[in-house]
Amino acid sequence: MLAPAIAFVDLETTGTTPRGDRVTEIGIVRVVDGRVAEEWSTLVNPECPIPEEIQVLTGISNAMVRDKPTFSQLRRDVAARLEGHLFVAHNARFDYGFLKNEFRRVEMPFTADVLCTVRLSRRLFPEAAGHSLDSIIERPPRSAMRARCGDSCRRSTANGPRRKSPRPCGASSRRRACRRSSRPTCSITFPKGRACTASTA
């Protein structure tokens, strides 16, 4: 087990720059001692307009977030769900960087041990043609241990936070692939055998 408590995190945002853009949706799946403890998601009022192209990409419109809570109103709930958990995300530099800056705006400290599943996939499967989230989920495991990890990953994504669409955390497979390709390349590293402590400013 990577850690006794893990938080799988996925965000939607108004753009790709953590210091200038804002979060529009947060999805967190908490796994404690190998069991899903909570699946939680919420739309977030970014307190700024969502560009039209981002609305098309994420499926989240200005009207959908207009009456939703701001991050300032959600900060304690989000912090409580992440406290003491290993922060796991696909291209973690993006998700961790955005949350780090949202907490900075409300003058609330936030740090976490971070595991990037892009880098983990590259380390475990260096010969793989792709390391997108869909590629990882569909990849045939090589051993019983990886089979169990794959099953956990599939359950987490299949049962993750949803709205009315069949996509976890607010993105269809096609849109999610487009969104991920527009994100900065993940550069978070971690020593062999343990997750790193990331400090994205």
C-alpha positions as CSV (number, residue, x, y, z in Angstrom):
1,M,0.0,0.0,0.0
2,L,1.3,3.4,-0.9
3,A,0.0,5.0,2.3
4,P,-2.7,4.3,4.9
5,A,-4.7,7.3,3.7
6,I,-4.8,8.4,0.1
7,A,-6.7,11.3,-1.6
8,F,-7.2,11.0,-5.3
9,V,-7.7,14.5,-6.6
10,D,-9.0,15.9,-9.9
11,L,-9.8,19.5,-10.7
12,E,-11.4,21.6,-13.4
13,T,-10.1,25.1,-13.9
14,T,-10.6,28.3,-15.9
15,G,-7.2,27.8,-17.6
16,T,-3.7,26.3,-17.1
17,T,-1.9,28.9,-15.0
18,P,-2.3,28.3,-11.3
19,R,-1.4,31.9,-10.3
20,G,-3.8,33.5,-12.8
21,D,-6.6,31.0,-13.3
22,R,-9.1,29.6,-10.8
23,V,-10.6,26.2,-9.8
24,T,-14.2,25.5,-11.1
25,E,-14.6,22.0,-9.8
26,I,-13.0,19.7,-7.2
27,G,-13.3,16.0,-7.0
28,I,-11.7,14.0,-4.2
29,V,-11.9,10.2,-3.5
30,R,-10.5,9.3,-0.1
31,V,-9.1,5.7,0.4
32,V,-8.3,4.7,3.9
33,D,-6.7,1.3,4.6
34,G,-7.4,0.1,1.1
35,R,-11.1,1.0,1.2
36,V,-13.0,3.9,-0.4
37,A,-13.9,6.1,2.6
38,E,-15.5,9.0,0.7
39,E,-16.3,10.2,-2.8
40,W,-16.9,14.0,-2.8
41,S,-17.1,16.6,-5.5
42,T,-18.4,20.1,-5.9
43,L,-18.6,22.9,-8.4
44,V,-16.7,26.0,-7.4
45,N,-17.5,29.7,-8.2
46,P,-14.2,30.9,-9.6
47,E,-15.2,34.6,-9.0
48,C,-14.2,35.3,-12.6
49,P,-15.7,34.5,-16.1
50,I,-14.8,31.1,-17.6
51,P,-13.4,31.6,-21.1
52,E,-15.7,30.2,-23.8
53,E,-13.2,27.7,-25.1
54,I,-12.7,26.3,-21.5
55,Q,-16.5,26.0,-21.1
56,V,-16.5,23.8,-24.2
57,L,-13.5,21.8,-23.1
58,T,-14.7,21.1,-19.5
59,G,-18.5,21.2,-20.0
60,I,-18.7,23.7,-17.1
61,S,-20.5,27.0,-17.9
62,N,-20.6,30.3,-16.1
63,A,-24.3,29.6,-15.3
64,M,-23.4,26.3,-13.6
65,V,-21.0,27.9,-11.1
66,R,-22.7,31.3,-10.6
67,D,-24.5,30.2,-7.4
68,K,-21.9,27.7,-6.1
69,P,-19.6,28.2,-3.2
70,T,-16.3,30.0,-3.6
71,F,-13.0,28.3,-2.7
72,S,-12.9,30.6,0.3
73,Q,-16.1,29.1,1.5
74,L,-14.9,25.6,0.8
75,R,-11.4,25.9,2.1
76,R,-11.9,24.2,5.5
77,D,-13.8,21.3,3.9
78,V,-11.1,20.7,1.3
79,A,-8.3,21.0,3.8
80,A,-10.0,18.5,6.2
81,R,-10.4,16.0,3.4
82,L,-6.7,16.3,2.3
83,E,-5.1,16.5,5.8
84,G,-3.0,13.4,6.5
85,H,-3.5,11.9,3.1
86,L,-1.1,11.2,0.3
87,F,-2.1,13.5,-2.5
88,V,-2.5,11.5,-5.8
89,A,-3.3,13.1,-9.1
90,H,-2.7,12.5,-12.8
91,N,-0.1,15.2,-13.7
92,A,0.0,16.2,-10.1
93,R,1.9,19.4,-10.8
94,F,-1.4,20.8,-12.2
95,D,-3.8,19.8,-9.5
96,Y,-1.5,20.4,-6.6
97,G,-0.3,23.8,-8.0
98,F,-3.9,25.0,-8.4
99,L,-4.9,24.0,-4.9
100,K,-1.7,25.4,-3.4
101,N,-2.5,28.8,-5.0
102,E,-6.2,28.7,-4.0
103,F,-5.1,28.2,-0.4
104,R,-2.5,30.9,-0.7
105,R,-5.2,33.4,-1.9
106,V,-7.2,32.7,1.3
107,E,-4.0,32.9,3.4
108,M,-4.2,29.3,4.5
109,P,-1.1,27.1,4.6
110,F,-1.2,23.9,2.6
111,T,1.4,21.2,1.9
112,A,1.1,17.5,1.1
113,D,3.1,14.5,0.1
114,V,2.4,14.1,-3.6
115,L,2.4,11.2,-6.0
116,C,2.0,11.9,-9.7
117,T,0.5,8.9,-11.6
118,V,2.1,10.1,-14.8
119,R,5.5,9.7,-13.4
120,L,4.6,6.5,-11.6
121,S,3.3,5.0,-14.9
122,R,6.5,6.0,-16.7
123,R,8.6,4.4,-14.0
124,L,6.6,1.1,-13.9
125,F,5.9,0.9,-17.6
126,P,8.8,2.7,-19.4
127,E,8.0,0.9,-22.7
128,A,4.3,1.9,-22.8
129,A,3.2,4.0,-25.7
130,G,1.1,6.3,-23.6
131,H,0.6,7.4,-20.0
132,S,-2.7,9.1,-20.2
133,L,-5.3,8.3,-17.5
134,D,-7.3,6.2,-19.9
135,S,-4.1,4.3,-21.0
136,I,-3.3,3.5,-17.4
137,I,-6.8,2.3,-16.6
138,E,-6.9,0.1,-19.7
139,R,-3.4,-1.3,-19.4
140,P,-3.3,-5.1,-18.7
141,P,-1.6,-5.6,-15.3
142,R,1.5,-7.8,-15.2
143,S,1.1,-9.5,-11.9
144,A,-1.4,-10.2,-9.1
145,M,-0.1,-7.1,-7.2
146,R,-0.6,-4.9,-10.2
147,A,-3.9,-6.5,-10.9
148,R,-5.1,-5.5,-7.4
149,C,-3.8,-2.0,-8.0
150,G,-5.5,-1.9,-11.4
151,D,-8.8,-3.0,-9.8
152,S,-8.5,-0.3,-7.2
153,C,-7.8,2.3,-9.8
154,R,-10.7,1.2,-11.9
155,R,-13.1,1.3,-8.9
156,S,-11.9,4.7,-7.9
157,T,-12.4,6.2,-11.4
158,A,-15.6,4.3,-12.1
159,N,-17.2,5.2,-8.8
160,G,-15.6,8.7,-8.5
161,P,-17.4,12.0,-8.1
162,R,-20.0,12.5,-10.9
163,R,-22.6,14.8,-12.1
164,K,-25.3,13.5,-14.5
165,S,-22.8,12.6,-17.2
166,P,-20.9,9.3,-17.2
167,R,-17.5,11.0,-16.6
168,P,-15.6,11.1,-13.3
169,C,-15.0,14.5,-11.9
170,G,-16.7,16.3,-14.7
171,A,-14.8,15.3,-17.9
172,S,-15.6,12.8,-20.6
173,S,-12.8,10.5,-21.8
174,R,-12.3,12.6,-24.9
175,R,-12.5,16.0,-23.2
176,R,-10.3,14.7,-20.4
177,A,-7.6,13.6,-22.8
178,C,-7.7,17.0,-24.5
179,R,-7.5,18.8,-21.2
180,R,-4.6,16.8,-20.0
181,S,-2.7,17.3,-23.2
182,S,-3.0,21.1,-22.7
183,R,-1.6,20.9,-19.2
184,P,2.1,21.5,-18.3
185,T,4.2,18.4,-18.3
186,C,4.4,17.0,-14.8
187,S,7.8,17.6,-13.3
188,I,7.2,16.4,-9.7
189,T,9.8,13.7,-8.8
190,F,10.0,11.4,-5.8
191,P,12.8,9.2,-4.4
192,K,12.6,5.5,-5.1
193,G,10.1,3.8,-2.9
194,R,8.3,6.9,-1.5
195,A,6.3,9.9,-2.6
196,C,7.9,13.3,-2.7
197,T,6.9,16.4,-0.8
198,A,6.0,18.8,-3.5
199,S,6.1,22.6,-3.0
200,T,4.7,24.1,-6.1
201,A,4.5,27.9,-5.5
